[in-house]
Amino acid sequence: MTEVHGKIESGTPLVTGEGRLGGPLAGAGPAGDGGRREAGGAEGATISDGSGEFSAAWLSLREPADAAARALDLLDLLPGTVRTVRDLGCGTGSLGRWLSPRLGPGQHWIMTDRDPALLSRAASGMPEGVTVSTQRLDVADLTPADLAGADLVTCSALLDLLTTEEVERLAGVCAEARVPALFTLSVTGEVQLAPHDPLDGEFEAAFNAHQRRVVDGRRLLGPDAPEAAAEAFTKAGATVTVRPSPWRLGPAMPALTAEWLRGWVGAAAEERPDLPAGDYLERRLAALPDASVGHRDVLAIFE
């Protein structure tokens, strides 16, 4: 069954995923709308609900930065009218809140996540006039049949948590269903901080190595995800457009900047325990730097 704005709509099975969507390898890590994962995820956030999964508090904190970063011009390339959208790893639904006002009328969103509380928030937080159904589904289990009737597949910060094989499979599913895909805010690993600190480069390199770690036998793509997705969708027959979508952080966003720094440094320290993480973080928190955190948005269209 599928929950629609607090009511039960029959005819759609509830699919429970045991794997990556919604767990520490969530359908959209803290870089995006489904943002729960191990500490040191795509943005290194540390706000947790105590079970190793990131909370709605982190998703709310980062939502304005996400909205400002996404590549708006990609929406002009979407083919036809978009009415039915499947959002993978939706979290609290912030991508839907950003995207739905920029599409046409009569939209229906299928929000996908494993966390029932986040699914409920996603459904209730969408703009007036947009209908929403919610479904639990592991992204690894997505099939072309799940995309029947969909005009767009979308997500935020999902790809870095997948493997090369999983991204290739996702591209194949979208290709078979002939559904365009818009993947926003895939982390690239490029971080620029001002003023500069001599240790910035070492922490960046250690964080990126952490993002490419092996988890349960799966090597995560981490910052290689945007390039891997572009290659996989191109091979699957799509026309692929990639745009930069960096986060812009700094003293004007003190809570988010400080939280990102804690997680970014913490993940780097997990990879490189020899780094002087405590002293470095103390310096950075005492005078928050301006930060550009690299992401890319990927649009794939099947003619």
C-alpha positions in Angstrom: 0.0 0.0 0.0 1.0 3.6 -0.5 0.3 6.5 1.8 -1.0 9.6 0.1 -1.2 12.7 2.2 -2.1 10.7 5.3 -4.6 8.5 3.5 -4.1 4.9 2.3 -4.3 4.5 -1.5 -4.7 0.9 -2.6 -3.2 -0.8 -5.5 0.5 -0.1 -4.9 2.5 -2.6 -2.9 4.8 -1.6 -0.1 8.3 -2.7 -1.0 10.7 -3.0 1.9 14.3 -2.6 1.0 17.0 -4.0 3.3 19.9 -2.5 1.5 21.1 1.0 0.6 18.0 3.2 0.4 17.4 4.7 3.8 20.2 3.0 5.7 23.8 4.1 6.2 24.2 3.8 2.5 21.1 5.8 2.0 19.4 6.7 -1.2 20.5 10.2 -0.7 23.2 10.8 1.9 23.5 13.9 4.0 24.4 15.7 0.8 20.8 15.6 -0.1 17.3 14.9 0.6 17.6 11.4 1.9 20.5 12.5 4.0 21.2 9.6 6.4 24.4 7.8 6.4 27.5 7.1 8.4 29.3 10.1 9.9 31.5 11.5 7.2 29.0 11.0 4.4 29.0 13.1 1.2 29.1 16.4 3.1 30.5 14.9 6.3 27.5 15.9 8.5 27.4 14.7 12.1 23.8 15.4 13.1 22.5 11.9 13.9 19.4 10.4 15.4 21.6 8.1 17.5 21.2 5.0 15.3 23.8 5.9 12.7 21.2 7.6 10.5 21.0 11.3 9.9 18.1 13.3 11.2 15.5 15.6 9.8 17.4 18.4 11.6 20.4 18.0 9.3 18.2 18.0 6.2 16.4 21.1 7.3 19.7 22.8 8.1 21.1 22.2 4.7 18.0 22.8 2.6 18.7 26.5 1.8 22.2 25.7 0.6 20.9 22.8 -1.6 18.3 25.1 -3.1 20.8 27.8 -4.0 23.3 25.3 -5.5 21.2 23.3 -7.9 21.7 24.0 -11.6 18.4 25.7 -12.6 19.2 25.8 -16.3 19.0 22.0 -16.6 15.2 22.3 -16.1 14.9 24.1 -19.5 16.2 20.9 -21.1 13.6 18.6 -19.7 11.6 17.0 -22.5 7.8 17.4 -22.6 5.5 17.9 -19.7 6.6 16.5 -16.3 3.6 15.3 -14.3 4.7 12.1 -12.5 8.1 12.2 -10.7 9.8 9.4 -8.8 12.1 10.9 -6.1 14.7 8.4 -5.0 15.9 8.8 -1.4 13.5 11.7 -0.8 14.2 12.3 2.9 12.0 15.2 4.1 11.2 16.1 0.4 13.4 19.2 0.0 14.1 18.4 -3.6 10.4 18.2 -4.3 9.8 21.5 -2.6 12.5 23.1 -4.8 11.6 21.4 -8.1 7.8 21.1 -8.1 7.1 24.9 -8.3 9.3 25.0 -11.3 7.3 22.3 -13.2 3.8 22.5 -14.6 0.5 21.8 -13.0 -1.1 18.5 -12.1 2.0 16.9 -10.6 2.2 13.6 -8.7 5.3 12.7 -6.8 6.3 9.2 -5.7 8.5 9.7 -2.7 10.9 6.8 -2.0 12.8 6.3 1.2 13.1 3.7 4.0 12.4 5.9 6.9 8.6 6.1 7.6 9.0 9.3 9.6 10.8 11.1 6.8 8.3 9.8 4.2 5.5 11.3 6.3 7.3 14.6 6.4 8.0 14.5 2.7 4.3 13.9 1.9 3.0 16.6 4.2 5.5 19.2 3.2 4.9 19.4 -0.5 3.3 22.5 -2.0 -0.5 22.7 -2.3 -1.8 21.1 -5.5 0.9 18.4 -5.7 -0.3 14.9 -4.9 2.2 12.6 -3.2 2.5 8.9 -2.6 5.2 7.3 -0.5 6.9 4.0 -1.0 9.7 2.0 0.7 12.1 0.7 -2.0 15.8 0.0 -2.2 17.3 1.7 -5.1 19.1 -1.5 -6.0 15.7 -3.1 -6.5 14.3 -0.5 -8.8 12.9 -2.0 -12.0 11.5 -0.5 -15.2 8.1 -1.5 -14.0 8.5 0.8 -11.0 9.0 3.7 -13.5 5.8 2.9 -15.5 4.0 6.2 -16.1 6.9 8.3 -14.7 8.0 11.4 -16.6 11.1 12.0 -14.5 13.4 10.1 -12.0 15.2 12.4 -9.7 17.2 12.4 -6.5 19.7 14.5 -4.5 23.2 13.3 -3.5 22.5 9.6 -4.2 25.2 8.7 -6.6 28.3 8.9 -4.4 26.9 6.2 -2.2 26.5 3.7 -5.0 29.0 1.5 -6.8 29.9 1.6 -10.4 27.8 -1.5 -11.0 24.8 0.0 -9.3 25.0 3.2 -11.2 25.2 1.2 -14.5 22.2 -0.8 -13.4 20.2 2.3 -12.6 21.1 3.7 -16.0 19.9 0.5 -17.6 16.6 0.7 -15.7 16.0 4.3 -16.8 17.0 3.4 -20.4 14.5 0.5 -20.6 11.7 2.6 -19.2 12.8 5.6 -21.4 12.5 7.9 -18.4 14.8 10.9 -18.1 16.8 11.3 -14.9 17.9 14.4 -13.0 20.5 13.7 -10.3 21.3 16.8 -8.3 24.2 17.6 -5.9 26.6 14.7 -6.5 29.7 15.5 -4.5 32.9 16.0 -6.5 35.5 16.2 -3.7 36.6 19.6 -4.6 36.7 22.0 -1.5 38.1 25.5 -1.6 38.5 27.3 1.7 39.3 31.0 2.3 41.5 32.0 4.0 43.7 29.1 3.1 45.2 26.8 5.8 48.4 24.7 4.9 46.5 21.5 5.9 43.4 22.1 3.7 44.7 19.8 0.9 45.5 17.0 3.3 42.1 17.0 4.8 40.5 17.1 1.4 42.5 14.2 0.1 41.8 12.1 3.2 38.1 12.9 3.0 37.9 11.8 -0.6 39.7 8.6 0.2 37.1 8.0 2.9 34.3 8.5 0.4 35.8 5.8 -1.9 36.0 3.3 1.0 34.7 -0.3 0.8 31.5 -0.9 2.9 30.1 -4.4 3.1 32.1 -5.4 0.1 31.0 -2.5 -2.0 33.4 0.2 -3.1 31.6 3.5 -3.0 32.0 5.9 -5.9 32.3 8.9 -3.7 33.6 11.9 -5.7 33.9 9.8 -8.9 30.1 9.5 -9.0 29.2 12.3 -11.4 31.7 11.1 -14.0 30.6 7.5 -13.6 26.9 8.4 -14.0 27.6 10.5 -17.1 29.5 7.6 -18.6 26.9 5.0 -17.7 23.9 6.9 -19.0 25.8 7.8 -22.2 26.5 4.1 -22.8 22.9 3.4 -22.1 21.9 5.7 -25.0 21.1 9.0 -23.2 22.1 12.5 -24.0 23.8 13.7 -20.9 24.3 17.2 -19.6 26.4 18.0 -16.6 26.5 21.3 -14.7 28.4 22.5 -11.6 26.3 23.0 -8.5 28.7 23.9 -5.7 27.6 24.7 -2.1 28.6 28.2 -1.0 29.1 28.2 2.7 30.7 30.6 5.2 30.2 32.9 8.1 26.8 33.9 6.7 25.6 30.3 7.3 27.3 29.6 10.6 25.3 26.6 11.8 25.6 24.7 8.5 29.2 25.7 7.9 30.2 24.5 11.3 28.3 21.3 11.1 29.8 20.5 7.6 33.3 21.3 8.9 32.9 18.9 11.9 31.8 16.0 9.7 34.3 16.8 6.9 37.2 16.8 9.3 35.9 13.8 11.2 35.7 11.7 8.1 39.2 12.7 7.1 40.5 11.8 10.5 38.8 8.3 10.2 40.9 7.8 7.1 44.0 9.5 8.4 44.2 9.2 12.2 47.6 10.9 12.1 46.2 14.2 11.0 46.0 16.9 13.7 42.2 17.0 13.4 41.4 18.6 16.7 43.7 21.5 16.3 42.7 22.1 12.7 39.0 22.0 13.5 39.4 24.3 16.4 41.1 26.9 14.2 38.5 26.6 11.5 35.6 26.8 13.9 37.1 29.8 15.7 36.9 31.8 12.4 34.6 30.1 9.9 36.1 30.2 6.4 34.2 30.9 3.2 33.8 27.5 1.6 33.0 26.2 -1.9 32.0 22.5 -1.8 32.0 21.0 -5.2 29.0 19.2 -6.6 27.6 18.4 -10.1 24.1 18.0 -11.4 23.6 15.3 -14.1 20.6 15.3 -16.5 20.2 12.2 -18.8 17.5 12.2 -21.5 16.5 9.3 -23.7 15.3 10.4 -27.2 
